[in-house]
Amino acid sequence: MITSIVLIKTNVDQIPETAEKIAALEGVSEVYSVTGAHDLIAMVRVARHDDLADIITGQISKLPGVASTETHIAFRTYSQHDLEAAFAIGLDG
């Protein structure tokens, strides 16, 4: 699974509508409305790199309200949930 973090600048008056449209796209697992230089952050999870191009440049970037995107691809995922699951392996109550 390839995880991509997409930083999105939108038209300010269209943030909620744009976020909902992005969240509805296949491959997009979450969309966060955030403070700072970007308005939204979308998490995109796909099986192939080619799928990223289809979703990010082919769909997200073309949505009305999206002004620009900046994409970061994750090399590894570190999660507290993953650590808890790993430590729980083989333990019975």
C-alpha positions in Angstrom: 0.0 0.0 0.0 1.4 3.4 -1.0 0.4 6.3 1.2 0.5 9.9 0.0 -0.1 13.1 1.9 -1.6 15.7 -0.3 -1.5 19.4 0.8 -4.2 21.3 -0.8 -4.9 25.1 -1.2 -8.5 25.9 -2.0 -10.8 28.8 -2.6 -11.5 29.8 1.0 -15.2 30.1 0.5 -15.4 26.5 -0.8 -13.4 24.6 1.8 -16.2 22.4 3.2 -17.6 21.6 -0.2 -14.2 20.8 -1.7 -13.2 18.6 1.3 -16.4 16.6 0.9 -15.8 16.1 -2.8 -12.2 15.0 -2.2 -13.3 12.6 0.6 -15.7 10.9 -1.8 -13.0 9.9 -4.2 -11.9 6.3 -4.3 -8.4 6.0 -2.7 -8.8 9.0 -0.4 -9.0 7.7 3.1 -9.3 11.0 5.0 -9.4 14.7 4.4 -8.5 17.2 7.2 -9.3 20.9 7.3 -6.2 22.5 8.8 -4.6 25.8 9.7 -1.4 27.1 8.1 -0.3 27.5 4.6 -2.7 24.9 3.2 -6.4 24.5 3.7 -6.8 20.8 3.4 -4.7 17.7 3.8 -5.8 14.5 2.1 -4.5 11.0 2.8 -4.4 8.9 -0.3 -3.8 5.2 -0.1 -3.4 3.1 -3.3 -1.8 -0.1 -4.5 0.2 1.3 -7.4 2.1 4.6 -8.1 0.1 5.0 -11.3 -3.1 5.2 -9.2 -1.6 8.3 -7.4 -1.5 10.2 -10.7 -5.0 9.2 -11.6 -6.4 10.4 -8.2 -4.2 13.4 -7.5 -3.5 15.0 -10.9 -6.5 13.4 -12.7 -9.2 14.1 -10.1 -8.2 16.2 -7.0 -6.4 18.9 -8.9 -9.3 19.3 -11.4 -12.0 19.7 -8.8 -13.7 23.1 -8.6 -12.3 25.0 -5.7 -8.8 23.4 -5.7 -6.2 26.0 -6.4 -3.0 23.9 -6.0 -1.7 20.7 -4.5 1.6 19.5 -3.1 2.2 15.8 -2.7 4.4 13.9 -0.3 4.8 10.1 -0.6 5.4 8.2 2.6 8.4 5.8 2.8 7.3 4.1 6.0 4.4 4.4 8.4 5.0 4.7 12.2 1.9 4.5 14.3 1.1 4.1 17.9 -1.7 1.7 16.9 0.9 -0.5 15.1 3.2 -0.5 18.1 0.4 -1.5 20.4 -0.6 -4.4 18.1 3.0 -5.6 17.8 3.4 -5.7 21.6 0.1 -7.5 22.1 1.0 -10.4 19.8 0.9 -13.7 21.8 -0.3 -12.1 25.0 -3.4 -13.5 26.6 -5.1 -11.1 28.9 
